Amino acid sequence: MLFSKVDAFLAPGTRFNSTLVKNWCAFLLFSKYKYYLLIKVK
């Protein structure tokens, strides 16, 4: 999973930063998926 890899790269103390990275990754994946759906519908 991508999130576990992100956690491995970050220090254990940076839990808040890890959450920010996860939210950012989720946002990018969602945008990419939404863009893909828009193209597929047309």
LINZIWO-V825967 format. One record per run of one state. SS is the DSSP state (H for helix, E for strand, - for the rest). FROM is the first residue (numbers start at 1). TO is the last residue. Records with the same first field share a line. If there is no record, write none. Layout:
SS=FROM-TO, FROM-TO
//
This chain:
-=1-1, 10-14, 42-42
H=2-9, 15-41
//
